[in-house]
Amino acid sequence: MPSILIVDDLISIHEMLEAVIQPTGYTTAFATDGEKALIRYKAGSFDLVLADIDMKPMDGITLLKQLKQYNPSAVVVIMTAYASTESAIQALKYGAFDYLQKPFRVDELIKTLKRGIEFKMVVSERESLGGGGGGAKPGDFDARLIGTSTKIKRLSTQLKKLATAQNPVLISGELGAGHEIAAELLHLAGTPAGSPIVNIDCQLHTGDVLHEGLLGADGSGGKWVLQAKGGTLVLQHIQCLDKAAQGKLVSVLRGHAANVRLICSTEVDLEKLTEEGGFNEELFYRIAALPVNMPPLRDR
């Protein structure tokens, strides 16, 4: 039975969440601050941590950082009472699975927890398999990544470590650096043999075609997302998505996190573009959870 560690300094919140969550089939445990939560997490086995952001002496963001340091696969949902999304964006930046803004609806809470548990199950399954079940082998990384320099060896090691992760990967680097090869290796090594991989070039597909294929008529995911179910969706030149599509893609990612591994690639400094207001901030931190930089051929 999936287990959830609830972290909030208000006992009334514990009681309310217990009454809502337990009937869904999940077990719950509680901690009243971040320090106690970290001790409980290390001593027990929890599928998801639901933590308030405003606590003392250790707040939710600090708890999130330490949980991810202890277990990079930890699934953490942050609760925030602030009206703006600034604190929520900060949580995503440090690896939160998602966030909930108080006061939240019960159905929204349950859906978010369900997505988080499903995500955890997929990650655990892939970790137990130790790879993609017959796709790329460790030696394939060294063979297909051109070069013998220290940088390319570090890249090969990094990609091997990221292969079984379910979190989105953002591949950056100059044009011609091999973004497509890196994405294919991650897919082959990180998903079961025969799993689909759908490659979409956001520079070529624009307007209604892109919106329909990626977002769908109701914004819950188009045909490309459905085709990639159980496998990998690769979005090349992600910076070319228009602003409207960027905002809607956030909702798609929230709904399909457990079903589709997302790999994005770009040849621009996407973080700088985001800071300048040219790219959706929440989308950036959702897709940049695991950044990979491809060294140019001259440095290999």
N, C-alpha and C positions, 0 to 999 in steps of 0.2 A: 504494500500500500504506500503510495507516494507520501513523503513527509515534508512539512513546511515549517521553517523556523521563523516566527513572527517577532520582530524587534521594534518595540515602541515603549516610551517611558510612561504611557498612560494605561493603567490596568483596564479602564473602560474600553479602550480600543482592542485590547487582547480579548476581552469577553465578547465584544461585538463580532470580531473577525472569527473567533472560534465558532460562534453560533452560525455564521454564514458559511464557513469553509468546511467544517466537519461533515455536514450532510452530503457534501459532494463526493465523499469517499477518501478525502485526504486527512492524514493525521497532523496534528499541530503541536508545537512546543513553543515556549516563550522565553524572551529575555527583555529586560527593561532598559538596557543600554548596550552600546557597541562592544564594550570590553567583555561583558558577560556573554554576549552573543558569540564573540570570537572563541571564547572558551568552550561554549556549548557546541559550536560547529566542529571544532577540532576533536571533541570528545565523542561526538555522535556521527550520524549519517543522515544528511538532509538533502533532499532533491532540489529545494528552492529556499531562498531567504527573502522574506518580505520585510523590508526595513524602512522606518521613518527617517527622514533626512535630518530632522532637527532634534538632536538628543545630546545629553551631556553625561559623562565627560568625553565620550567618543561619539561624534556625529555619524550620520549615515554614509557620507562620502568617505570618511576615514575608514569606516568599517568595510565599505566596498573595496577600497584599495587593498586593505590587508587580507580580505577574503580572496581576492584575485591573485594576490602574491602567494598566499598559502595554497590555493587551488585554482589555477587559471580556468578550469572548467566550471567553476561555481556559477550558478544561475541566480542572479540577484535582481529583484524588482524593488525600486525605490519609491516610497510614498512621500509626496511633498505637498505642503499646504499653500505654497506660494501661487499667486495668480499668474505670474509670468512663467515662461518655460526655461528661464535662465538656469535654475538649479537642476531641472530635468536634463538639459543639454549637458551640464557638467557631469551628471551621473553617467550619461551615455559615453562621454569622453573617457571615463575611467573603467568602462567595461560592463555597465549595467545592462541586463537583458532588455529591460523596459522600465517605464515609470508610470505611476498613477498619481493624478492630482486630486487632493482632497478638496471638497467632499466628492467621492467617486460613487458611481452606481454599483449595485451588487452584481449585475450582469457583466459590467465592464471588469470588475475585479475577478470574477470567476473565469471569464474568457482569457484574461491576461495570465492568470495562474495556470490554466490549462495549457496555453501555448508554451509557457515556461517549462512545465513538466514534460510536455512532448519533446521540446528541444533537448532537455536533459537526457531523455531516453535515447534519442538519436545519437547524441554525443557519446553516451556510455556504450551503446552498441558498437559504434565505430571504433572506440578505444579498445573494446574487448576483442574485436576482430584484428586489431593491430594494423589496419590498412584497408585497402580497397578490394581485397579478395581476388587478386589476380591481375590487376591493372599494371601500374608502374611499380617496378621494384626499386629499392634504394640505389642500385647501380645505374638505373636509367637516368636519374637526375644528373649524375656526373657525366654520362655519355651525351646527353642532349643539350646541356648547358655549355655552350662553346666558351673555352678559355681555361687557363691554368693558374691564374693569379689568386692571391689570397681573397680578394673580393668575391670572385666567382665560387670559390670553395665555401665561403661563409654563406653565400646565397643558397647553394645546394643544401647545406646543413639546415638552414632556416626553412626552406620549402619542405624538407622531409619532416620537420617538427610540426609544421602547420597542416600537413596533408589530412590528418584525421579530424581536425577541428571543424566544427559546424559554423563557426562565426564567419561573417563576410571578410574577404581579403581585398585590399586595395593595392594593386600593382602599379607602380609609377616608374618613370624613367623616359629617356629619350626615345623618339621614334626609331624602330629597328632594333631595339634592345632585347626583344624576345618575349614581350608580354604574353603573346599567344601560347608560346611553348611552356612558360611557367604555369599558365592557367590550365593547360591540358595535363601537365604533370600532376598538379594538385588534384584535378578531377580524377585521373586514373588511379592515383595512390590513395585517395580519400573516400571513394564511393565504391559500392559493390560492383563487381564486373558486369558490364552490360548496361550500367546506369546511363541515362541520357545526359548529353551536354548540349546546350543550346547557346550558340554564339550570336550576339546581336551587336551590330556596329551602330552606335547612337549618332554617328556622323552621317551615315547613309540613310538610316530610317528616321524620318522626321514627321512632324505634323500628325495627322489622323492615323497614319499607319503605325507610328510609334506608340501613340496613345492607346490604340486598340489592341496592339499586340502585347504591350507591356502592362498596361493598367487595366484594360477591360472596360466595358461599357459602364459598369457600376463602380469602378475603381477598386475592385477586390482582386485584380489580377487577370491579365489577358491570356491569350492562347500560348504565348511564349513561356509564361510562368507555369502554366498547366503542363506544357510539353516537357518542362524541366523537372517535374515532380519526381522526387526520389534521386535526383542527380544534381546537376550544376547549371546555373544560369550565368553566362559571361556577358557583361556589358562593357564593350570596348568604347573608348573615348567618352567616358561617363560625363565629362564636363560639357558635352554638347547637348545634354538634355535641357529642354527649355524649363523655365522657372515653374510653370504650372505642373509639368510632369515630375519635377523634382519633389514638390510638395506632396503629390499624390502617391509617389513611389514609397514614401515613408509608410503609408497605410498598408500598401501591398507587402512590404517587408515585414511589418508586424504580423500580418495574417499568415504568412508563408514561411516563417523562420525555421520551422521544424521540417518542412517539406522540401525546401530548395536551398542548396548551398550557393551563395552569391559571390561571384568574383568580378570585381570591376577593375578597369585599367584606364590610365590617363598618362599623357605626356606633359601635362602642365603641373605646376605647384598648386594642387587642389586646396591645400590648407590656406595658402596665401589668398587664393581666389575666394575662399569662404570668408576670410577675415575682411576682405574688401567688399563683401556683400554680393559677389557674383555667383555664389553657390549656396544652396540651402544648408544652414548650419546643422540642423538635426540630421538631415540625410548624410552629411559628411561624416559625423561621428558614428552613425550606424554602419556605414560601409567601410570606415577606416579603422575598424577594431583591430585588424591585423595588417599593418602596413608592410609592403615588400618593395624595396627599391632595386630596380634592375640596373646594374652597372653598364655603361656603354661599351661597345666592342673594343675601343681603344684602351680601356682599363682592364682588359681581361688577359 
